[in-house]
């Protein structure tokens, strides 16, 4: 089942990056993100205990093949499936906002799904 099909165009608050390139550190593990925006991300190869509604902290952000920046971003699991989770940031600090804004142009080709 295509987990990204749950995102409908009219529900999107943020444009999605068009290709893989963001790395996140969550619960002590590092993951390459398949679908991300300024509002959150979707992990396709997640194996762990987090379920919908769980509060988590994103501890690192980076682009593929570059350093991971330490961050402390509160987030919530908004959807989970077999080996996947969707995570929304509850807030972004100035450093994370600046990094993600730069990453949209450096890591992924921006595409609007409207």
PEURFEN-V102364 format. One record per residue. N is the residue number from 1. PHI is phi in degrees with one decimal (none if undefined). OMEGA is omega in radians with two decimals (999 if undefined). NEAR is the number of other ideal C-beta (glycine too) atoms within 12 Angstrom. Layout:
N,PHI,OMEGA,NEAR
N,PHI,OMEGA,NEAR
//
This chain:
1,none,3.14,10
2,-79.5,-3.09,12
3,-65.4,-3.12,22
4,-72.1,3.13,24
5,-66.6,3.13,15
6,-71.5,3.09,19
7,-80.3,3.06,26
8,-99.9,-3.06,11
9,-54.8,-3.06,15
10,-73.7,3.12,8
11,-94.6,-3.07,16
12,-71.7,3.03,21
13,-95.9,-3.04,18
14,-132.7,3.03,26
15,-67.5,3.13,24
16,-95.6,3.01,32
17,-70.3,-3.02,34
18,-79.2,3.13,20
19,-149.7,-3.11,21
20,-64.4,3.08,26
21,172.0,-3.12,30
22,-91.5,3.06,43
23,-114.4,3.08,31
24,-126.2,3.01,44
25,-112.7,-3.05,28
26,-139.7,3.13,36
27,53.1,3.08,24
28,79.6,3.13,13
29,-113.3,3.11,22
30,-108.1,-3.08,22
31,-132.3,2.94,35
32,-91.8,-3.02,28
33,-92.1,-3.10,39
34,-91.3,-3.07,29
35,-151.0,-3.08,37
36,-149.0,3.10,41
37,-151.5,3.06,34
38,-67.6,-3.08,29
39,-95.9,-3.11,30
40,164.4,-3.08,38
41,-155.9,-3.14,44
42,-125.3,3.10,36
43,-106.1,-3.13,38
44,-88.0,-3.08,24
45,-114.1,-3.13,19
46,-93.7,3.01,32
47,-127.2,-3.12,16
48,-177.4,-3.00,20
49,-86.0,-3.04,13
50,-69.1,3.12,28
51,-129.4,-3.11,18
52,-52.2,3.14,18
53,96.0,-3.11,16
54,-64.7,3.04,23
55,-90.0,-3.11,20
56,-137.0,3.05,35
57,-124.3,3.03,25
58,-85.0,-3.05,43
59,-100.7,-3.13,24
60,-154.9,3.05,28
61,-135.3,3.08,41
62,-164.9,3.02,29
63,-99.8,3.09,28
64,-53.0,3.11,24
65,64.5,3.05,13
66,-142.3,-3.11,17
67,-65.7,3.04,14
68,-93.7,3.13,24
69,-88.9,3.08,25
70,-70.8,3.07,18
71,-137.1,3.11,28
72,-140.4,-3.02,20
73,-107.3,3.05,34
74,-68.8,-3.10,22
75,-149.3,3.13,33
76,-134.5,3.02,26
77,-77.3,-3.09,32
78,-101.8,3.10,29
79,-163.0,3.02,28
80,-139.8,3.13,26
81,-144.3,3.10,24
82,-67.2,3.13,12
83,62.3,3.09,17
84,-152.2,3.01,31
85,-145.2,3.00,39
86,-110.3,-3.04,37
87,-122.6,3.04,38
88,-111.5,3.04,32
89,-69.6,3.04,33
90,-86.6,3.03,20
91,-161.0,3.07,19
92,-121.3,3.02,25
93,-81.3,-3.07,19
94,-61.1,-3.13,12
95,-65.6,3.14,17
96,-64.6,3.13,32
97,-61.5,3.13,20
98,-63.2,3.13,16
99,-60.7,-3.11,32
100,-64.8,3.09,38
101,-61.7,3.09,21
102,-64.8,-3.07,22
103,-64.6,3.12,33
104,-59.5,3.11,28
105,-91.8,-3.09,16
106,-85.4,-3.02,20
107,-92.4,-3.02,30
108,-137.1,3.05,28
109,-86.7,-3.07,16
110,-69.3,3.05,22
111,-139.6,3.09,17
112,-94.3,-3.13,14
113,-103.0,-3.13,20
114,-88.2,999,12
//
